[in-house]
Amino acid sequence: MRRGDVTRKTYETEIAVQLSLDGAGRSGVDSGIGFLDHMLANFARHGSFDLNLRCKGDTRVDNHHTAEDIGICLGEAFAKAIGVARGIRRFGHIILPMDETLIMCAVDISGRSDLGFDVMTPVNHKAGAFDTELLEEFLRAFVRNAGITVHLRLLDGKNTHHIIEACFKALARALRSAVSIDDEHSSEIPSTKGRLL
């Protein structure tokens, strides 16, 4: 079972995450931000990951610390779960539609972190209580701590909720493909180096 457990406690947040890459899409999420809970449940469902996450954050200030620190913890849990990445396909990509929205996502589980982010949300600066600028903050924290490269691009879309939700679903689907085991190379590290990074 490829699983990562992470706890983090600071003056701003207290977080516990359990992530299984070989799951059934089950989730139990309480981030303190309803919209983010919905996005993380979609991430688990579309990635076929099992995710349990609890966060007590300083949302009386705003949602920035909570979103960023959850990205940190989820990234650390992902890195622990993937381990040395033996046998994985490593790359994944998708062009995902959601109503009027179209998102492109490509990922490389490389041991190196980079985020290519070209997703501008329209007029609305909030989805529920979630500041739309926190999408990039969450993703940057996630990829940095997961040690992966992610490119996300908005190809079309007008509805803020749809755009953000399509990003989470596309990321999950691309990661689902990338972490899947390549039966022809199941004992190998997917790199000519013999290791990632």
N, C-alpha and C positions, 0 to 999 in steps of 0.2 A: 504494500500500500504506500503510494507516494503522498506523504502528508507533511504539512508544516504547521507547527504551533508556535505562536508568538504572543508575548505579553509586553506591554510598554506602559510605563507610568511616568508622567511629567507633571509639572504644575498646571499644564493646560489640558491634558487628556489622560484618561486611563482606559486602555484598550486590551482586549483579548480576542485573538483570531485563531481559528482552526480551519485549515483548508486541505481538502483531499482532491487530488487531480483525478483519481479513479472513482468518481462518485456517480450519483444519479441525478444531479441537479437540485438536491435538497438544500434549503437554506433556513437559517434562523438568524435574523439580523436586527439589531437595535442600535443604530448609530446616534440617535437623538435628532436626526434630520429625516423626516418622512420620505422626501423625494430621493435622498441617497439610499435609504433602505430599499426602495423600489428598484433603483438602478443596480444595486448589489445583488438583489434577488434575481434580476434578469441576467446578470453576469454569471451567477451560479447555474441557473437553469440552462442557458444557452452554451455554457462551457462544459456541461455535464460534470461540474464540480460540486462537491459538498462543502458548504461554507457556514460556519457559525461565527458570529462577530458581535461583540458587545463593546460599546463605547460610552463613557461618561466624559463629556467635553464641556469647555467653557462657552457654550452656545449663547450665554447671556451677553458675551462680547460680540461675537459673530460666529459664522460657521467655518471660518478659514482653518483654524487649528485642527478642528475635528476632521475635515475633509482631507487635509494634507497628511495628518498623522495616520489616518486609516489607510491612505495610499502607501505610506511607509511600511506599516505593519502587514498589509496584504502583499506587498512586494517581497518583504522578508519571508513571509510564509510560503510564497510561490517559490522563491529561491531554495528554501529548505526542502520543499516537496520535490522539486525537480532534481536535486542532488547533482551528480556528475553528468546527468542527461544522457545516460547510456541508452541507446536504441531509439531515441526519439526522432521524429521527422525533422525537427528543428524549425522549419519554415511553415508559415501558414498565411493565407490571405483570403479576403472575401470582398465582394461588392454587395452590400446589403441594402435592400429597399425597406423602407417603413413608410407606407402611405406616400406622401409627396417627397419624402426625404430619401436621399441616396448617399451612402457612406462607403468609402473605400478604406480598408484596413489591411496592413501587411505587418507581419511580425517575424522576428528572428531571435530565437533563444540562443544567444551568442556568448553570454557572459559579459557582454559590453552593453552599456545602457545609452540609449539615445531616443529622443522623441521628436519625430517630425509631425507637427500639429498645424493643420490648415483647416480649422473649423471655426468659422465666425458665426455666432448666433445672431439672429435678427434683432429687432427692436427690443424685445423683452430681455431684461437683465436678470430676471429671476424665473425659476421653475419651482413653483411652490415657495418654500423658504430657502431654496438653494440658489445662491448667486452663480450665474452661468460662468463667470470667470474661474470658478473653482473646479470646473471640469479639467482645465489644463493643469491646475495645481495638483489635483488628485493624480492625474495620469503621469505627470513628471515625477512625483514622489514614488509612484508604483514602479515605473520602468527603472528608475535609478536604483531602487532597492531589490528589484527582481533580477537585475542584470540582463535586461532584454532590450531589443530595439523595436519600437513601434512607430509606424507611420499611419496617421489618420487624416483623411481628407474628405471634406464635404463637397460632394459633386452636385447636389441639388437639395433644396429644402427651405421651408419657410417657418415651420412650427418649432418653437424652441424645445418643447417637451420631446417631440419626435426626433429632433436632431441629437439631443443628448442621449436619449434612450437607444437610438440606432448606433451611436458610438459604443455604448456599453455592450450591446448585443454583438456588434461586429468584432470588437476586441475579444469577446468570449469565444465566438465561433472560430476566429483565426487562431487563438491560443489552443482551442480544443484540437484543431488539426495539427498544430506544431508540437504539442506534447504527446500526441498519439504515437504508439510504438510501430516502427517500421519492421515488419516481420522478417524481411530479407537481411536486415542489418541490426538485429535486436541486441547483439552483444557489443556493438561498436559505439564509440563516441562520434557524433556527426561532425567531424572536422578532420582535415588532413594533418593537423597538429597532434591529434591523438588526445586532445583535451580542449575544452572551451576556455578561452582567455589565456 
